[in-house]
Amino acid sequence: MNYDTARHFADSWGLLFTVILFLGLVGWTFRKGASRHHEDAANMIFGDDDNG
């Protein structure tokens, strides 16, 4: 695979893959039911403290 072929592949399919991956990750973050997990993660540091 020479440079021109690799560059053409990255310009077309690489961009498409990156956009699909980005939309998938954003969709995963804002999916229904995810707010409970985000709430748990945000309040994790205020949980049980063993240092008494």
N, CA, C and O atoms as a Tinker XYZ file with bonds, in Angstrom:
   208  protein
     1  N      0.855000   -1.179000    0.000000    73     2
     2  CA     0.000000    0.000000    0.000000    64     1     3
     3  C      0.896000    1.235000    0.000000    63     2     4     5
     4  O      1.676000    1.449000    0.928000    81     3
     5  N      0.777000    2.024000   -1.026000    73     3     6
     6  CA     1.598000    3.227000   -1.094000    64     5     7
     7  C      0.928000    4.382000   -0.358000    63     6     8     9
     8  O     -0.181000    4.248000    0.159000    81     7
     9  N      1.608000    5.499000   -0.321000    73     7    10
    10  CA     1.141000    6.652000    0.449000    64     9    11
    11  C     -0.181000    7.190000   -0.083000    63    10    12    13
    12  O     -1.072000    7.515000    0.702000    81    11
    13  N     -0.322000    7.290000   -1.400000    73    11    14
    14  CA    -1.544000    7.851000   -1.981000    64    13    15
    15  C     -2.763000    6.989000   -1.679000    63    14    16    17
    16  O     -3.841000    7.514000   -1.401000    81    15
    17  N     -2.602000    5.689000   -1.731000    73    15    18
    18  CA    -3.715000    4.786000   -1.425000    64    17    19
    19  C     -4.095000    4.885000    0.044000    63    18    20    21
    20  O     -5.279000    4.947000    0.375000    81    19
    21  N     -3.117000    4.899000    0.918000    73    19    22
    22  CA    -3.384000    5.018000    2.357000    64    21    23
    23  C     -4.030000    6.355000    2.676000    63    22    24    25
    24  O     -4.933000    6.421000    3.510000    81    23
    25  N     -3.586000    7.409000    2.033000    73    23    26
    26  CA    -4.162000    8.729000    2.274000    64    25    27
    27  C     -5.600000    8.789000    1.792000    63    26    28    29
    28  O     -6.455000    9.352000    2.476000    81    27
    29  N     -5.882000    8.226000    0.640000    73    27    30
    30  CA    -7.253000    8.212000    0.115000    64    29    31
    31  C     -8.163000    7.402000    1.036000    63    30    32    33
    32  O     -9.293000    7.811000    1.304000    81    31
    33  N     -7.685000    6.265000    1.518000    73    31    34
    34  CA    -8.461000    5.440000    2.437000    64    33    35
    35  C     -8.755000    6.195000    3.733000    63    34    36    37
    36  O     -9.882000    6.165000    4.227000    81    35
    37  N     -7.758000    6.863000    4.279000    73    35    38
    38  CA    -7.936000    7.603000    5.534000    64    37    39
    39  C     -8.866000    8.798000    5.335000    63    38    40    41
    40  O     -9.650000    9.126000    6.226000    81    39
    41  N     -8.788000    9.444000    4.187000    73    39    42
    42  CA    -9.645000   10.608000    3.930000    64    41    43
    43  C    -11.106000   10.220000    3.798000    63    42    44    45
    44  O    -11.982000   10.996000    4.179000    81    43
    45  N    -11.386000    9.051000    3.274000    73    43    46
    46  CA   -12.784000    8.681000    3.048000    64    45    47
    47  C    -13.306000    7.783000    4.164000    63    46    48    49
    48  O    -14.184000    8.192000    4.923000    81    47
    49  N    -12.787000    6.589000    4.271000    73    47    50
    50  CA   -13.308000    5.621000    5.242000    64    49    51
    51  C    -12.887000    5.944000    6.671000    63    50    52    53
    52  O    -13.627000    5.655000    7.612000    81    51
    53  N    -11.725000    6.532000    6.843000    73    51    54
    54  CA   -11.289000    6.925000    8.180000    64    53    55
    55  C    -12.186000    7.998000    8.768000    63    54    56    57
    56  O    -12.531000    7.954000    9.949000    81    55
    57  N    -12.560000    8.958000    7.942000    73    55    58
    58  CA   -13.461000   10.013000    8.396000    64    57    59
    59  C    -14.827000    9.434000    8.736000    63    58    60    61
    60  O    -15.410000    9.782000    9.763000    81    59
    61  N    -15.330000    8.570000    7.897000    73    59    62
    62  CA   -16.626000    7.944000    8.153000    64    61    63
    63  C    -16.602000    7.140000    9.451000    63    62    64    65
    64  O    -17.534000    7.231000   10.250000    81    63
    65  N    -15.556000    6.359000    9.667000    73    63    66
    66  CA   -15.421000    5.576000   10.890000    64    65    67
    67  C    -15.357000    6.482000   12.116000    63    66    68    69
    68  O    -15.985000    6.189000   13.133000    81    67
    69  N    -14.609000    7.574000   12.030000    73    67    70
    70  CA   -14.479000    8.490000   13.162000    64    69    71
    71  C    -15.807000    9.157000   13.497000    63    70    72    73
    72  O    -16.140000    9.308000   14.672000    81    71
    73  N    -16.566000    9.556000   12.487000    73    71    74
    74  CA   -17.863000   10.189000   12.726000    64    73    75
    75  C    -18.834000    9.194000   13.346000    63    74    76    77
    76  O    -19.558000    9.541000   14.280000    81    75
    77  N    -18.861000    7.968000   12.845000    73    75    78
    78  CA   -19.749000    6.942000   13.408000    64    77    79
    79  C    -19.356000    6.626000   14.844000    63    78    80    81
    80  O    -20.229000    6.475000   15.699000    81    79
    81  N    -18.072000    6.525000   15.123000    73    79    82
    82  CA   -17.608000    6.277000   16.478000    64    81    83
    83  C    -18.000000    7.420000   17.410000    63    82    84    85
    84  O    -18.456000    7.174000   18.526000    81    83
    85  N    -17.831000    8.652000   16.973000    73    83    86
    86  CA   -18.195000    9.814000   17.777000    64    85    87
    87  C    -19.691000    9.814000   18.086000    63    86    88    89
    88  O    -20.086000   10.011000   19.235000    81    87
    89  N    -20.515000    9.599000   17.082000    73    87    90
    90  CA   -21.960000    9.587000   17.298000    64    89    91
    91  C    -22.379000    8.440000   18.213000    63    90    92    93
    92  O    -23.297000    8.590000   19.020000    81    91
    93  N    -21.713000    7.305000   18.088000    73    91    94
    94  CA   -22.004000    6.181000   18.972000    64    93    95
    95  C    -21.658000    6.478000   20.417000    63    94    96    97
    96  O    -22.425000    6.140000   21.318000    81    95
    97  N    -20.528000    7.098000   20.649000    73    95    98
    98  CA   -20.126000    7.430000   22.013000    64    97    99
    99  C    -21.020000    8.501000   22.627000    63    98   100   101
   100  O    -21.349000    8.427000   23.811000    81    99
   101  N    -21.413000    9.485000   21.842000    73    99   102
   102  CA   -22.329000   10.504000   22.346000    64   101   103
   103  C    -23.685000    9.880000   22.643000    63   102   104   105
   104  O    -24.296000   10.179000   23.668000    81   103
   105  N    -24.156000    9.020000   21.757000    73   103   106
   106  CA   -25.423000    8.337000   21.979000    64   105   107
   107  C    -25.382000    7.450000   23.202000    63   106   108   109
   108  O    -26.363000    7.373000   23.942000    81   107
   109  N    -24.257000    6.773000   23.432000    73   107   110
   110  CA   -24.107000    5.914000   24.610000    64   109   111
   111  C    -24.168000    6.736000   25.899000    63   110   112   113
   112  O    -24.727000    6.288000   26.900000    81   111
   113  N    -23.595000    7.930000   25.869000    73   111   114
   114  CA   -23.596000    8.788000   27.048000    64   113   115
   115  C    -24.992000    9.276000   27.391000    63   114   116   117
   116  O    -25.347000    9.353000   28.567000    81   115
   117  N    -25.783000    9.604000   26.393000    73   115   118
   118  CA   -27.102000   10.175000   26.620000    64   117   119
   119  C    -28.234000    9.161000   26.463000    63   118   120   121
   120  O    -29.386000    9.549000   26.267000    81   119
   121  N    -27.922000    7.871000   26.547000    73   119   122
   122  CA   -28.959000    6.853000   26.398000    64   121   123
   123  C    -29.905000    6.874000   27.593000    63   122   124   125
   124  O    -29.587000    7.409000   28.655000    81   123
   125  N    -31.061000    6.284000   27.388000    73   123   126
   126  CA   -32.057000    6.238000   28.444000    64   125   127
   127  C    -31.540000    5.350000   29.580000    63   126   128   129
   128  O    -31.053000    4.247000   29.333000    81   127
   129  N    -31.642000    5.817000   30.791000    73   127   130
   130  CA   -31.194000    5.058000   31.944000    64   129   131
   131  C    -29.755000    5.317000   32.344000    63   130   132   133
   132  O    -29.305000    4.806000   33.370000    81   131
   133  N    -29.025000    6.093000   31.568000    73   131   134
   134  CA   -27.628000    6.360000   31.894000    64   133   135
   135  C    -27.479000    7.381000   33.008000    63   134   136   137
   136  O    -26.427000    7.454000   33.642000    81   135
   137  N    -28.515000    8.168000   33.256000    73   135   138
   138  CA   -28.387000    9.219000   34.263000    64   137   139
   139  C    -28.140000    8.643000   35.657000    63   138   140   141
   140  O    -27.468000    9.272000   36.474000    81   139
   141  N    -28.677000    7.452000   35.936000    73   139   142
   142  CA   -28.433000    6.820000   37.237000    64   141   143
   143  C    -26.958000    6.491000   37.395000    63   142   144   145
   144  O    -26.390000    6.694000   38.468000    81   143
   145  N    -26.331000    5.989000   36.342000    73   143   146
   146  CA   -24.901000    5.667000   36.400000    64   145   147
   147  C    -24.059000    6.934000   36.548000    63   146   148   149
   148  O    -23.065000    6.942000   37.274000    81   147
   149  N    -24.456000    8.002000   35.860000    73   147   150
   150  CA   -23.722000    9.260000   35.984000    64   149   151
   151  C    -23.880000    9.832000   37.388000    63   150   152   153
   152  O    -22.929000   10.370000   37.954000    81   151
   153  N    -25.068000    9.717000   37.940000    73   151   154
   154  CA   -25.315000   10.187000   39.313000    64   153   155
   155  C    -24.474000    9.396000   40.308000    63   154   156   157
   156  O    -23.881000    9.980000   41.215000    81   155
   157  N    -24.416000    8.079000   40.151000    73   155   158
   158  CA   -23.600000    7.242000   41.037000    64   157   159
   159  C    -22.122000    7.601000   40.933000    63   158   160   161
   160  O    -21.426000    7.663000   41.946000    81   159
   161  N    -21.643000    7.835000   39.724000    73   159   162
   162  CA   -20.240000    8.184000   39.531000    64   161   163
   163  C    -19.927000    9.558000   40.128000    63   162   164   165
   164  O    -18.851000    9.765000   40.688000    81   163
   165  N    -20.866000   10.489000   40.006000    73   163   166
   166  CA   -20.640000   11.835000   40.538000    64   165   167
   167  C    -20.610000   11.844000   42.057000    63   166   168   169
   168  O    -19.888000   12.643000   42.653000    81   167
   169  N    -21.378000   10.973000   42.690000    73   167   170
   170  CA   -21.458000   10.959000   44.152000    64   169   171
   171  C    -20.576000    9.889000   44.793000    63   170   172   173
   172  O    -20.641000    9.689000   46.006000    81   171
   173  N    -19.764000    9.208000   44.012000    73   171   174
   174  CA   -18.932000    8.123000   44.515000    64   173   175
   175  C    -17.955000    8.605000   45.592000    63   174   176   177
   176  O    -17.685000    7.881000   46.551000    81   175
   177  N    -17.435000    9.805000   45.441000    73   175   178
   178  CA   -16.439000   10.294000   46.403000    64   177   179
   179  C    -17.068000   10.637000   47.749000    63   178   180   181
   180  O    -16.349000   10.805000   48.734000    81   179
   181  N    -18.372000   10.744000   47.813000    73   179   182
   182  CA   -19.034000   11.066000   49.073000    64   181   183
   183  C    -19.563000    9.836000   49.793000    63   182   184   185
   184  O    -20.310000    9.952000   50.764000    81   183
   185  N    -19.178000    8.659000   49.319000    73   183   186
   186  CA   -19.651000    7.405000   49.899000    64   185   187
   187  C    -19.045000    7.130000   51.258000    63   186   188   189
   188  O    -18.555000    8.047000   51.918000    81   187
   189  N    -19.072000    5.899000   51.677000    73   187   190
   190  CA   -18.549000    5.505000   52.980000    64   189   191
   191  C    -17.081000    5.885000   53.112000    63   190   192   193
   192  O    -16.252000    5.583000   52.254000    81   191
   193  N    -16.794000    6.559000   54.221000    73   191   194
   194  CA   -15.438000    6.981000   54.501000    64   193   195
   195  C    -14.916000    6.188000   55.685000    63   194   196   197
   196  O    -15.447000    6.289000   56.791000    81   195
   197  N    -13.862000    5.388000   55.452000    73   195   198
   198  CA   -13.322000    4.521000   56.501000    64   197   199
   199  C    -12.338000    5.264000   57.412000    63   198   200   201
   200  O    -11.856000    4.683000   58.385000    81   199
   201  N    -12.035000    6.506000   57.126000    73   199   202
   202  CA   -11.056000    7.241000   57.929000    64   201   203
   203  C    -11.670000    7.842000   59.187000    63   202   204   205
   204  O    -10.962000    8.435000   60.002000    81   203
   205  N    -12.969000    7.695000   59.349000    73   203   206
   206  CA   -13.736000    8.038000   60.494000    64   205   207
   207  C    -13.612000    9.325000   61.112000    63   206   208
   208  O    -14.287000    9.601000   62.104000    81   207
